[in-house]
Amino acid sequence: MSEERNNLMDYTGKVCVVTGSASGIGRAVCELLIAQGAVVYGLDCNEYLPHGMAQFIHTDLSDKASIDHAFTLLPEHIHCFFGVAGLSGAKTDWWTTFTVNFSANKYITEAYLEKRMKEGDAIAYVTSTGGLLWEKWQKEYRAVMNCSTWEEMAAFMKKVAPQNGVGIMAYSLSKRAMNYYTNKKAVDLASRGIRVNAVLPGSTDTGMKQEFEKMAGGKEALLKENGTAGRLATPAEMAEPLLFLNSPMARFVSGQLLIVDMANNCQIVLGYKKSRLNVPVALKLYNTKFFQKQLQKQI
């Protein structure tokens, strides 16, 4: 076997930027990349600077100025971007949840990555199985895709977001939007040879586990969302597919929404279990005080 074939997963010397780098899947991605010899830059609001990381940059993804500052400290050429950071919405408001989960990724991609990436480079986002059926519910989020700047996105989403509303409904909406966006950018950037993919995790044992347990209706309900596994996934079990998607091993893979849920979605498609996702998440009804109070009781 040739040396080239032996080194398909080799990240040696590649500049890799990871959001949400301090915990969970993002932290696991950083550790695996460092072990692979990558030049890793971690972005997070909580500090984590492991041995071998090139630089940690304190970054608030809900704040445009913070993102802009982070990119003044990053290299001009970025080989791989891992958009891992995300919020469940259980502890954050509607606008912040949507901004971190979707708007920040869109802004980073269009304001910076498209300018700093070249042919052969790659982007991998973490979206969610909670964003499946995104094709059916496009009318709920397509308008924000037309916003070309951070300010336009912020103004639009603040207009449609419930005032002081909890972020649970924004979670599903933002993940549906990210699944659509992954497909869109894969097509948009194809002519430049830049690949764009996403991992859709099943239930994973991260710092947000308790939040997702409450949203699912309890620990057992959350476990059932992992198909045949009978357990939560480890962060590494999500990080490894992310590294695959951004590596030369996946050099002919773009626009892929890789579902990593141990066949849970397969069971739904086959009719073995029902989907909880086939519902609208952006109805004006959800903005009412009554409905917001009901959501508060869930968390």
Sequence and secondary structure as in RCSB ss.txt:
>XXXX:A:sequence
MSEERNNLMDYTGKVCVVTGSASGIGRAVCELLIAQGAVVYGLDCNEYLPHGMAQFIHTDLSDKASIDHAFTLLP
EHIHCFFGVAGLSGAKTDWWTTFTVNFSANKYITEAYLEKRMKEGDAIAYVTSTGGLLWEKWQKEYRAVMNCSTW
EEMAAFMKKVAPQNGVGIMAYSLSKRAMNYYTNKKAVDLASRGIRVNAVLPGSTDTGMKQEFEKMAGGKEALLKE
NGTAGRLATPAEMAEPLLFLNSPMARFVSGQLLIVDMANNCQIVLGYKKSRLNVPVALKLYNTKFFQKQLQKQI
>XXXX:A:secstr
  HHHHTTT  TT EEEEESTTSHHHHHHHHHHHHTT EEEEEESS    TT SEEEE  TT HHHHHHHHHSS 
S  SEEEE     SSSSBHHHHHIIIIIHHHHHIIIIIHHH  TT EEEEE  GGGTTTTTTGGGTHHHHT  SH
HHHHHHHHHHS TT BSHHHHHHHHHHHHHHHHHHHHHTGGGT EEEEEEE SB STTHHHHHHHHTSHHHHHGG
GTT SS B HHHHHHHHHHHTSGGGTT  S EEEESTTHHHHHHTTSS  S  S S  GGGGSHHHHHHHHHH 
